[in-house]
Amino acid sequence: MISESFTEAFVEAGGFRIRYVEVGRGHPIIYLDESGGLQLSRGYEMLAQTFRVIALELPENRRSASIEDLARHLNAAVTALGIERYSVMGTSFASTVALWMALLRPESVEAIVLSAPAAPPRDESFEKRAAELPQPALVLLGTDDKVTPPECVRLYRELLQSCHIVFVYGAGHAIDADRPEAFASLVGDFLTRKEQFVVRETSALIHP
């Protein structure tokens, strides 16, 4: 469901007409939803109090296109919107697309947020490129998530140079909907601090 506070529009990029919604002002967050639609929760409305949240709908050909091609189309959409620097966020399957957006345009992406992410591709070329990404990354997983196993998110800690893992207490697969206040607080703090964001000296934290 799209809140009335969000503005809906379309952008032409890479031969596709991509639907998007946005709200807020400040540093841009490019958000990708796993479903291909624009499922926006109160967690994103709360983020929009500080950030400019732009949710892009995955192109209609996502079933036949490679993840790399999807990321390329979406990067073109961001450029068409006149955005030069941004943070990228993805949930579930879309987390891999978000990571590819950073791989293809590392000079533009300032930070990466992966919420209940799908497992990263176990491909040598992909892993080598991902390991070279300098951007800080935040990986979130709900303690009640029945879709994404904890072992999956820990792969990102092995893969990325600067990766923080936070387990959100009482949240399922849709962390932003289940725990909107915790979600907005964590993501907002991370995107504000970036390299200075500290979880603990240990590798993960269960957030109350």
ZAKEKOL-816381 format. One record per atom (N, C-alpha, C): x, y, z; residue in one letter. Coordinates in steps of 0.02 Angstrom, whole numbers, plus 32768, in hexadecimal, padded with zeros to 4 digits. Example, Ala and Ser with C-alpha at 12.3 -4.5 7.8 and 13.67 -1.06 7.14 Angstrom:
BEGIN
82947EE48186A82677F1F8186A82947F5B8186A82827F908162S82AC7FCB8165S82858002818AS
This chain:
BEGIN
802A7FC48000M800080008000M802C803E8000M801B80707FD7I804080AE7FD3I801E80E27FFEI804380FF802BS802781338056S80188171802DS7FE581968043E7FD481D48021E800B82088026E803A81FF8054S8070822F805CS80A682278027S80A381F08001F80D481E37FCCF80BB81FE7F89F80E882187F61T80D982307F1ET80EA81F97EECT80BC81E77EC0E80C881B37E8EE80D681D37E4BE810881B77E26A811981D17DE4A813C81997DBCA815181AA7D7FF8174817A7D54F81B4819B7D39F81E681727D2BV8224818B7D0DV8236815C7CD4V824C81797C9CE826281537C62E82AC81467C67E82C081067C63A830780F57C69A831480B07C4BA834880AC7C23G835C806C7C05G8326804C7BDBG82FB80747BBDG82C5805A7B95G828980437BBCG828780517BFDF8250803C7C28F823080797C49F81F080737C56R81CB80A57C7CR81C4808A7CC3R81EB80A57CF0I81EF808A7D34I81C680B57D64I819980947D87R817180B87DB9R819880C17DF9R818E80F97E1AY81AF81057E5AY818281307E86Y818F812E7EC6V816F815B7EF5V81A581797F21V819981B67F39E81CA81D57F64E81A982027F98E81CF820E7FCDV81B882398003V81F582518029V81F0828D8046G822482A68071G825982CE804DG828582EB8074R82BE8311805AR82FD82FC807FR8335830C8062G837482F98081G839B82CA8055G83C982A58073H83F28276804EH83C68240802EH83CE82327FEDP83A282017FCBP83B081B97FE0P837A81947FECI837D814C7FF6I8357812D7FBCI837881047F94I835780DF7F5EI8343809B7F7AI8302808E7F7BY82E980507F9AY82CB80227F65Y82DC7FE27F69L82C07FAF7F3DL829C7F7B7F66L825E7F6B7F52D82367F3A7F76D82397EF77F52D82387EC27F78E823F7E7F7F5CE82067E6B7F2DE81CA7E857F39S818F7E6D7F15S818B7E877ECES81B27EBC7EC0G81AC7EDC7E7FG81797F157E81G814F7F157EB3G81207F4C7EBDG813E7F827EE9G81147FAC7F04L812C7FE17F2FL81097FDA7F73L81227FAB7F9AQ81057F9E7FDBQ81287FCA800FQ810780008023L81268030804FL810480308094L812C802C80C7S81118028810BS811E80698131S8106806B816FR811180A68199R815B80B081A8R8182807A81A5G81CA808081B1G81EA80B18181G81D380B18142Y81EF80DE8110Y81D581258118Y8197812B8130E817D816E813EE81A6818E8176E81BA816681A7M81E3817F81DEM8228819381C5M8245816B8199L8286817D817BL828281BE8155L824881CA8135A823F8205810CA823D82468134A823C82408176Q8240827C819FQ8286829B819CQ82B782728188T82FC82898185T831A8281813FT8302824F8119F831F823E80D8F82EB824680A0F830482498063R82DA82468028R82D681FD8013R829D81DE801BV82948198800CV827581917FC7V8296816C7F9BI827E81607F57I827B81157F4CI823F80FB7F44A823580B47F39A822A80A87EEFA825780817ED1L825280707E8AL8232802C7E80L820480277E51E81E67FE77E40E82147FC27E10E821F7F827E1EL82497F5A7DF1L82287F577DACL82507F5C7D76P82347F597D32P820C7F1A7D26P81DC7F1D7CF8E81AF7EE57CEBE81D47EA87CD1E820F7EB17CB4N82337E797C97N82617E577CCAN82567E647D0BR82847E4B7D3ER828A7DFF7D3ER82577DDC7D26R825A7D937D27R828B7D777CF4R82947D9C7CBCS82C07D847C87S83047DA67C88S83097DE17CA6A83487E067CA6A83767DEC7CDEA83B77DF37CD4S83E67DE17D08S83E37E157D3FS83FB7E037D7AI83FC7E327DB1I84287E6E7DA0I845E7E627D7DE848B7E987D69E84677EC97D3AE84407EAE7D0BD841B7EDA7CDDD83E57F027D02D83C37EE27D32L83927F067D59L83B37F417D7DL83EC7F347D9BA84107F697DBFA84257FA07D8FA84397F8E7D54R844D7FC17D22R84127FED7D0FR83D77FCF7D04H839B7FF67CF4H838980267D2DH838E800D7D6AL837B80367DA3L83AE806E7DAFL83ED80617DA4N841F80967DA8N841080CD7D74N83FA80B77D39A83E980E87D05A83AD81127D1CA837D80F37D3FA834481177D59A8359814B7D8DA838881397DB8V83A181687DEAV83C381A37DC8V83EA81967D94T840A81CC7D6FT83D681F97D4ET83A281DB7D32A836D82017D12A8348822E7D44A8348821B7D83L832982437DB7L8357827B7DCFL8394827D7DB4G83C382B27DC5G83E682A87E07G83E9826A7E1EI8409825A7E5FI845082427E53I848082637E70E84C682517E65E84E382267E9CE84CF82337EDAR84E9820D7F13R84AD81F57F3DR84AF81B67F52Y8477819B7F77Y848B815C7F9DY846081477FCBS846681077FEBS843480D87FCBS844380987FCAV841680687FAAV840180347FDDV83C080217FD9M83A47FF18008M83797FBF7FE3M837F7F7F7FF6G83567F4B7FD7G833F7F188009G83057EFA7FFCT82EB7EC58027T82E97E848001T82F77E4E8024S82F27E0A8009S83177E047FC6S82F57DED7F91F83157DE77F4FF83327E297F37F830F7E5F7F44A83257EA17F2CA83657EB87F4CA83797E977F83S83B97EAA7FA3S83F37E9B7F75S83EE7E657F4FT84247E557F20T84267E877EE8T83EC7E9F7ED1V83EA7ED37E9EV84097F137EB9V83F97F247EF7A84167F607F16A84627F5B7F1AA847B7F207F2CL84C37F177F30L84E37F1E7EEBL84C27F057EB8W84DC7F0D7E74W84DB7F567E5EW84AA7F7C7E75M84AB7FC47E65M84EA7FE57E7FM84FF7FD17EBBA853C7FEC7ED8A857A7FD37EB2A85797F947E9CL85B17F797E76L85BA7F9E7E34L85837FAF7E14L85867FCF7DD2L8594801A7DD7L858380387E0FR858E80807E17R85A880907E5DR85E280777E6EP85FC80827EB2P860B80CA7EC2P861680F37E8FE862581397E9CE85E781607EB1E85AC81447EA6S856D81677EB6S854D814E7EF7S855881107F08V853880F27F43V856280FF7F81V8544811E7FB3E8568812F7FF0E856280FA8026E852B80D68027A852080A3805AA84ED80718041A84EE8034805EI84C37FFD8048I849D7FE28084I845B7FD9807CV84337FBA80B1V840E7F7E8092V84177F4480B0L83F77F078099L83CA7EED80D1L83897EE980C4S835A7ED480F7S833F7E8E80E6S83497E5F8115A83357E1A810AA834B7E0380C5A838C7E0880B5P83A27DFD8070P83A37DB4805BP839C7DAB801AA83A87D697FFDA83F27D5A8000A84047D1C7FFAA844A7D097FFCA846F7D297FC1A84AC7D417FCCP84D27D5F7F94P84E67D297F62P84ED7D3B7F23P85027D0A7EF1P85477CEC7F03P854D7CAB7EFER858D7C8A7F0BR85B37C847ECAR85C87CBD7EB2D85EB7CC27E73D862E7CE57E7FD86647CC87E66E86A77CE27E76E86B07D297E5FE86997D387E22S86A07D7C7E08S86787DAE7E31S863A7D9C7E41F86107DC87E6AF86307DD37EAFF86467D9E7ECEE86627DA37F11E86A17DCE7F11E86C97DC97EDEK87067DF17EDAK86F57E3B7ED5K86C47E4B7EABR86B07E917EA3R86907EAC7EE3R86657E827F03A86447E987F40A86767EA47F78A86AA7E7B7F7BA86DC7E837FAFA87037EC47FA9A87017EE27F6EE87257F207F62E86FA7F5E7F6FE86B97F547F7EL868E7F8D7F8BL86A47FB17FCBL86AF7FF27FC9P86C580168005P868B802D8031P864E802D8017Q86168049803BQ86048020807AQ85F1804280B0P85D8801E80EAP85947FFF80DAP85877FC480F6A85487FA180EAA85287F8D812CA84E67F90812EL84C07F7A8168L84927F428151L84957F098173V846A7ED18164V843C7EC4819FV83FA7EC48193L83C87EBB81C7L83A47E7981BFL83967E5881F7L836F7E1B81F6L83427E188234L83037E09822BG82D57E028263G82E17DC08287G82DB7DC182C9T82E57D8382EFT82AE7D5082E2T82747D6782C7D823D7D3982B8D82367D2C826DD826A7D3C8247D82677D3281FED82697CE881EFD82367CD081CAK82327C8981B7K82497C7D816FK825F7CB3814DV82727CAE8107V82BE7CB080FFV82DE7CE1811FT83267CEA8119T83497CCC8155T83737C99814DP83977C7B8186P83D17CA7819CP83E37CA681DCP841C7CCE81F5P845C7CC181D0P84677C8281B9E84A47C728195E84AB7C9C8156E84727CAE8139C84727CD580FBC848F7D1B8106C84797D3D813BV84917D818146V84DB7D81815AV84F07D4C817AR85377D49818FR85657D438152R854B7D2A811BL85737D2880DEL85887D6E80C8L855D7D9F80D4Y856D7DE380C0Y85A77E0080EAY85AB7DEB8128R85E37E018152R86267DE78136R86247DAB811AE86607D8E80FCE866F7DAE80B9E863B7DC58097L86427DDD8053L86577E26804FL863B7E51807AL86457E998075L86797EB380A6L869D7EE68092Q86D27F0280BCQ86B87F1D80FEQ86837F4580FAS86687F688134S861E7F57813AS860F7F238161C85CB7F098165C85B57F0281AEC857F7F2281C0H85617F1D8203H85227EF381FEH851B7EC4822CI84DF7E99822EI84B87EA8826DI84787EB58266V844C7EC1829FV840F7E94829AV84027E6E82CFF83C67E4582D4F83917E6E82FAF83587E7882DAV83237EA182F8V82F17E75831CV82ED7E7E835DY82C37E548387Y82797E5B8375Y82577E22836FG820F7E228365G81F97E32831FG82267E3682EFA82147E4682AAA82187E07827FA81EA7E02824EG81ED7DCC821EG82127DE281E1G81FD7DCA81A7H82207DD98168H82187E228154H81DE7E408165A81D27E878154A81E27EB28192A82227EBF819CI82387EE381D8I821A7F2981DCI82177F4B81A2D81FE7F9081A1D81B57F9481B5D818F7F5F81A8A81487F5E81BAA813D7F438201A81647F118214D815C7EF28256D81767F1E828ED81AF7F3E8283R81CE7F6982B5R81E37FAB8296R81B37FD58280P81C38012825CP81F080428282P81E4804A82C3E820D807982EAE8256806182EEE825E802082FDA82A280048301A82C4800882BDA829F7FF88289F82BA7FF98245F82D3803F8233F82A88072823DA82BA80B6822BA82F380CF8255A82F480BD8295S832A80D382C1S836D80B782ACS836E8076829EL83AD8055828AL83C7806E8247L839B806F8216V83AF808481D3V83C480CE81D3V839C80F881F5G83AC813E81F8G83EF814B8219G83FD81298251D843C81318274D8477811A8249D846D80E18227F84A380C881FCF84B280F781C3F847E811081A1L8489813C8168L84A48180817CL8499819481BAT84B481D381D3T84FE81CB81E5T850E81938206R85538189821DR8580816881E9R8563813E81C0K85898118818DK85C680F581ACK8602810A819BE863F80E881B3E864580EB81FFE8624811C821FQ862981238267Q85F480FA828CQ85C780D98267F859380B08285F85B4807682ABF859F806D82E9V85BC80378312V8584800C832DV85887FCC831FV85587F9D833CV85737F878380V85AB7F67837ER85D17F5183BAR86157F3C83A1R863F7F2883CEE867E7F0B83B9E86727EC6839DE863B7EA783B0T86297E668393T86087E718350T85F67E3A832FS85E17E3F82E9S85967E4D82E0S856E7E488314A85277E51830CA85077E68834CA84CA7E818346L84A57E9B837FL845C7E888378L843C7E7383AEI83F47E6B83ADI83D67EAB83C7I83B37ECF839BH83977F1083ADH83547F0583CFH83497F278409P83097F1D842DP82CE7F3A8407P
